[in-house]
Amino acid sequence: MAAELQTPNLLIIVDDSSFDLRINSGIASHTKLFKQILCFSSAETALDFLAENLNNPEIFPILYFLIFKCRKWMGLNF
């Protein structure tokens, strides 16, 4: 018997392009794979959010998608 997959609680998208944030969050929303989708236009803001919710297991995403060429931060720095 196959294990039942649970819907992930949260998807966090970080991108410095508002256009890409809108497209990616729209696609993710359309799939209905996530209970909540949060978008951040800077890595610092996303890291602040994660730090504030460090003790909340409902917040932490399982999977990270990183853009490797941002104007301010590279994905590997995140």
Stockholm file with secondary structure:
# STOCKHOLM 1.0

chainA/1-78         MAAELQTPNLLIIVDDSSFDLRINSGIASHTKLFKQILCFSSAETALDFLAENLNNPEIFPILYFLIFKCRKWMGLNF
#=GR chainA/1-78 SS CCCCCCCCSEEEEECSCHHHHHHHHHHHHHHTCCSEEEEESSHHHHHHHHHHTTTCTTTCCSCCCCCSCCSSCCGGGC
#=GC SS_cons        CCCCCCCCSEEEEECSCHHHHHHHHHHHHHHTCCSEEEEESSHHHHHHHHHHTTTCTTTCCSCCCCCSCCSSCCGGGC
//
